Amino acid sequence: MLTWGRCCGKPCIRGMRLTVGRVLSQIGAGESIEELLVDYPYLEKEDILQSLQYAAWLAQGYEIALN
């Protein structure tokens, strides 16, 4: 589950002070999901998968009307 409002308004994972961007940058640098789970033992595999889904959603360029 992604949470807003912590970490200067950046999306973070389950209310923790771990941003989605940090997780994605480590995956982009070649770290595996298993390595991330060792580095951050409080993470679950689902947290990482949801971060990837969020990145895919952003890459598709969807816009949300806020009126």
Sequence and secondary structure as in RCSB ss.txt:
>XXXX:A:sequence
MLTWGRCCGKPCIRGMRLTVGRVLSQIGAGESIEELLVDYPYLEKEDILQSLQYAAWLAQGYEIALN
>XXXX:A:secstr
 EE SSGGG  EETTSS BHHHHHHHHHTT  HHHHHHHSTT  HHHHHHHHHHHHHHHTT      
